[in-house]
Amino acid sequence: MRKHLSIRTSTGTPRRISVRTGISAALSVAALFTAAAATATASQGAAPTPSQHSQNTQHVEYFSGAGSHPRHTTVPASKPLSRSEKSAIASDGDVTPIVENGPVDTKLDVVFIGDGYTADQQEDFHDDVRAKWAKITAVEPYASYTNLFNVWAVDAVSNETGVSGDPSKDVVRDTALDSAFFCDGIERLLCVDTGKVESYASKAPAGDLVVVLSNSTKYGGAGYNDVSSQVGYDGIATASSDNDQSDQIAVHETGHSLGKLADEYDYGQPGTYTGPEPTEVNLTKLSAEEMTAQQQKWYRWIGQESPDGGKVNAYEGGGYYQYGLNRPTENSIMRTLGREFNLPGREAMIAGFYRYASVLSSRVATDHPLSRGDRIRVTVPRSAQVKWYVDGRESKGARGRTTAVPRALGVPADGRTHTVTAKATDRTNAVRDPALRKLLSRSLSWRVAS
């Protein structure tokens, strides 16, 4: 389903566009994590099972400090919005494109919503989004796939600047999304009203990831793991806007949502996992030898040097247990903030990107004829190669180009209609799974009237 809406471009010019409606179910911060957590121990900080909390609470992941292992707790669920709150949100929420790489149905769309920014500070919010996105996309595999993303900023105008609980617990500020540190008594846990977030997020042209930037320099954030939403996504990540380390929280959370990766840490308390083989690709009950013999989990990567340090193997501890579960490497970002994704994690993240984005996209419509002199531009990741064809025959001189003119490709002026096709294949060496590699190709064709 599609709708029409007006957005404000980065230069302030209004523009009317047609978009897909709803928020894709992507920020499921623990959609698969819940399966592993279902048998978690009741030790302090362990992830509660669904039966351990009611519809009146929400499950969140938080981070006590930079370089720390995450923790889990439950917090009170947000109350339904009042009529006045719905009215206020309806009249707010200007949308500004921060990064536009192509049509929303071919890109992974990230929605940032600001909190604690007054009407006069919305440009500051946009600057903070750009800065935070730059830090997120400095991390691999984001860095290699930046043009698979669109980024949207949704303005939420607050009456006061800043965030409740900053710098101390007694500070209370009137903000659009009710951002607050000291949530549930935990200083670094940055909570929001998830109902309000959902309402603002739905104003974006499309959304596959949702991140709340709260106007603060204080370290903190959260990942909401079981948000019940009518607009199609399952979680929300929060981060302080001006803390140099808070972007790592968002990256870790997308490891859950996009990569469907499990947490690779334990709680430092004795406990042995005795459940079934985890569904997540980065946890297993198998040894390295067993994985290789059975061709399971990350066997294709065993023995390879990993970007987070050391070689891929089977390291005991993960999924909140010290024993009984193995992880691929000693210390990836799914174990400790500030680290890199390991090799199996990178492959899983790339798979997540391609669930929403296409390896090849173009703003040039394929549903109406072009002339020989029209210019066709396509967008691909830097690890992809483009080939151009005229009526099925490759124009080899154009191989690797992302821009082509039908006339230069060899479309003749013979009064007939010809077909120009662009084909792209992502040749990244970060993917070893043959089933996934089959998904890393796409073609687009245009009719050219000569």
N, C-alpha and C positions, 0 to 999 in steps of 0.2 A: 504494500500500500504506500502511496506517495502523497505528499501534501505540498502546498506552496506557502512560502513565508518570506518575509523580508529580513535580511540581515544587514549588518553594517560592515563594510569592508575595512581593511586595515588602514585605509586612508580616510575613513569616515563616510564614504559614499554608500547610500542605501542600495541594496541589490535584491531582486526577487528571484528565488531559485526554486526548483522542484527537487524534493528530497524524499528519502525513505523515512517512514515514521517509526517511532519507537526506539528503544535502546536495546542493542543486541546483548544477548546473554553472555557477556564476556568476563566482567569483573567478578567472576565466581571465585572469590579469594580462597574458598576451601571446598569447592564442589566435590573434588576427589579427596581432599584432605580429610573430610568428614568420615570417609570410610576407614581410614587409618585411625582416626581419633575415636572411633566408636568403641575400640577396645582399650583405650588409653587408661593408665592407672589413675587412681584418685589422689596421687601425690600433689603437693602444693604446686599450683600453676599449670597442672596438666589440663589438656583440652577437654571440656565437658562433652559428653555425648548428648544427642538430641533429647534423651529422656531426662537429662540432668538440668534442663532449663525449659521454661514455658514460653508461651507466645508473648509473655510480658517482659521477656529479656532478649538481649541480642548477644551473640558470641563475637568477641573481638580479639584481634591479635595486636600486641603493643610491644614497644621497644624501650627498654630502660635507659639506654645510652648508645652512643655511636660505637660500633664494633661489638655490640652485645648480641646474645641470643635473644630471639623474641620470646614473649610469654603470652598466655591466653587467660581470659577471664570473661565473665558475663556482666553486662550492664543493662539497666532498665531500657526497654524499648521505647521509641518515640511515640508520643500520643498522636491520634488522628488530628489533622489540621482543622482549626476552627474556620468558620466562614470568613472572618476578618483576615486571617492568615492567608487563606486561598485567594482572597481579593487582592491583598498586597502583592503576592507573588505574581498574580495574573498581570498586574500593571508594571512589573519589574522584569529583569532578565534579558537585557539586550545581548545579542550574540555577535561576537567578533571573530572572524577567521584569523587564526594566528599562523597556521601553516596549511596551505592548500596544494595538494599534490595530484588531485584528480577527483573524478566523480565519487560520491560517497559509497556507492555500491561496489567500488573496486578498491577501496582503501580501508584501513583500520582507523576508525575515528575516535580520538581521545577528547573527552570533555573535561575542562577545568572549570571549577566554580570557585569564586572568591568569597571569603568571609572576613568581616572586620575591616572592610574598605568602605569609606563613605562615598557619597556621590562625586566628590572632588578627587577621589583617589582611584577611580576605575582605570585610568591609564597606568597608574602604578601597578595595579593588579595585572594588567596585560604585560607589562614589563617583567613582572615576577613569573608569569607563565612562560614567557620566552626564556628566561634564565633557568627556570626549573626544567623545562623541556630540553634545553641544551645540555644540562647535566645528565639527565636520564639517557639521552641519545649519545652520550659519550661512552656509555657502557655497551659492550658487545652482548648479544648480536644487534641491539638497537642501532649501533653506529653504522653497521653495514646495510641497514634496511630503512634508513630515515625516510626515503621517498615512498614507502608503503603507507605512510601515516598522513592523516589530516588532523589538525588540532584546532579546537574551538574553545573560546573563552566565553563563559556565561556570567554576566554581571549580576551580582546580588548586592544591592545597596544596603549598607548597615548604617544605623543611627550613630554609632560610635566607632572609633578606630581601635583596632587591637582585638585581643582575645581574652575571655575570662580565664582566670587562673594564671595570668602572666603579669607580673613576675611571681605573685604569691597567691595562695589559695583564696584569700578573702577578696580578691579583685573580681568584680562582676561588670561585664560590658554588654551593651545592647547591640547584638549583631544579627544579621539576617538568618544565619544558620545555627546560631547558638553554640558556636565553637567554644570548647572549654577544656583546659588542662585540669589535672587533679580529678579526672572522671573516675568515679567509683573509689575515690581516695588515692588514686595512683597518679603521681605528678606528671609523668611523661605521656600518659594516655590522653589523647586529644579527641574528644567526642564531638559529635554534631547531631543535629536533628535530622535523621535520615529521611523522614517524610518530606521535609522542606528540600533536602538535596535532590530527591527524586523529582519533585515538581520543577525545580530549576533545570535539572539535567534534561528533562523532556523537551525543553525549548530549543535545544541544539538540533541542527539538521539531522544528525545521526550520532549515535554514541555506542562505542564498544568497550571503552574504559572510562571510568569516572573518578576524578581526583579532586578533592577539596583542598584548596590552598588557604590556610588560615593566616591572617596578617600578624606574624610574630617572628622574632628572632630566636625564640626558645626552642630547644630540641624537643621533638615529639611527633606523634602521629598515631595512626591506627588502621587496621584492616577489619572492616565489618564482614563477617563471614556468612551470615544467614539472614540478610535483609530480605523481607518479603515485599516484592514489588510488582505492580501491575504494568510496569513499562518495560519489563523484559530483562533486567540485569539483576544479579544476585549479591553484589557487594559494593562497598565504597572504600576508597583509600583516602586518608587524611594526612596532611603534612604541613608543618609550619613553613611559611613562604620564604623567610630570609635566614634560615639556618643552613649552613653549608653541607650538613650531613643528612638532612631530612629527605633528600631525593632518593637516598638508598632505601628508605621505607617503601616508597612507591615502586621501586624496581623489584624489591623482594616480593611485594604483593602481586605484581604482575607475573612473577614466577609461578604463583599459585593459579592465577586466573588464565593467563595465556598459555603458559607451559604445562599446566596441570601437574606441577611439581609438588612433591611433599616437602615438609620441613625436614632438614637433615640433621637436626640437633636432638639432644636428649636433655633431660632435666637434671642430670648430675646425681640422680638417686638410683639405687639398684632396682632393676626391673628387667624382666625378660619377656620379649614379645612371643606369644604362642598362637597368634591368629593365622589366618590364611595368607597366601602370598599377596602383598599389596598391589593394588591396581596401578599406582603411580610408577612412572618409568625410572625414577631415581631411588627407589627402595626395593630391597629384595631380601629374602631369607637364604638365597643361594650364595655359595662361595664363588670366587672368580673362576675356579676350575669347573664348577657345576654350570655356571652361566655359559662358558665356552662350549662345554660338551653338549648342553641342551639348546644352545643358540638362543638364549633368553636375555632379556633386559639389555644392559649396555655392553654385551659381549663384543660388539664390533669395535669398541673403544678401549678395551683392556690393554694396558701396557703403553698407551699413548700419553705423551706429555700434555697436561691440561693447563689452561690459562690461569687457573686459580692456584697452581703450584703442585708439583709432584705428578705421579703417573696415575692414570685411572686404574682402579683395582676394586677391591671390596673391603671397605673400612667399617668396622663394627660400630654401631651406634647411629640412631636416627629415628625419625618418626616418634620422638619423645622417649625412646627406650635406649638404655645403655647396651643391652644385649639382645640378640635374636634378629636384628635387622642390620643390613649393610647399606652403605651409601657409596657413591662412585669415587669420591675424593676426600681428602682430609678436611678441607675447610672452604666450601664454596659460599656464595651469597645466600643460598638456602639454608646455611648453617649460621653464618655470621655476617652482619652488615659490613659493607665496605669491601667485600670480596668480589670476585668475578663469578659468573656462571661457569660451571665445569663443562666439559665437552658434551656429555649426554644432556645437560641442562640447556646448552645453546641449541642443540638440535631440536629439543622439545619446544623452545621458544620460537624458533623459526617455523615449526609446524603450527604453532599458535598464530603467528602473524598471517600465515597463508590460509587459516580458517576464515579470515575476514577480508584479506587483501588479495589482489591478483598480481602475478608477476609482471603482467603487461597491462597498461591502461593508456587511454588517450582521451583528451577533451574533444577531439574531432569525431563527430557523430558518425556511426556506421550505417545509419538508416536512411540516408539520402545521398544522391550522387555527388561526386566531386568533379572538378575540372582538372585538366592535365597540369595546370599551373598552381593548383592549391598545395599548401604545405601541410604535411601530416607530421605531428609531433607525438611521440610516445614516451612513457615513463617506465623505467625498469630499475631494479636494484643494480648496484655497481658490479655485482657478481654474475649478472645475466648478460647474455649475448643476444642481439637482435639480428634477424635475417629478414630480408625483403624479397617478395616474390611478385611477379607480374604474370597473371594467368597460370600460376603454379610453377613457374620457372624462376629460379633464384637470380636476383640481380647482385652478383657477388661483389661488385664494387661498392655496394652500399652496406655490406656486412658490418655490424657493430655500430652503425649510426642510429641515433634516436630521432632524427629529423629526415624526412625524404619528400621529394616533389615527384609526382607520378611521371611527368615528362622526363625528368632526369633518370628515373628508374627504367625507362624504355617503353613507356606506354605510347603507342603510335597514334598519329592523328589520322585515323582511317574511318572516322565516323561511327565506329562501333563502341560498345561498352565493354570495358576490361575490368579485371579484378586485381586490386593491389592488396597484398596480405603481408602483415608483419607477424613474425613468430619470435617468441622470446623463451629462452630456457635459462633458469638459474643454475649455474655450474658450481655453486659453492662447495667447498670441501668440508664444510661444517655439517653436511647431511650425508649419512651413510646408509640410512634405511631405504632400500629400494622402493618400498611402497610409498614413502613420502616423496622420494625423488620424482616419481611419476606425476606428482601434483605440481611440480615446479615449472611447468610449461604452459603457454597459452598463445593463441593467435587471434588477431583481429583482421577483418577484411573490409575494404571499401570498394564500391562501384565507381568507376571513373568513366565519365562520358567524354569521348574524344571528338 
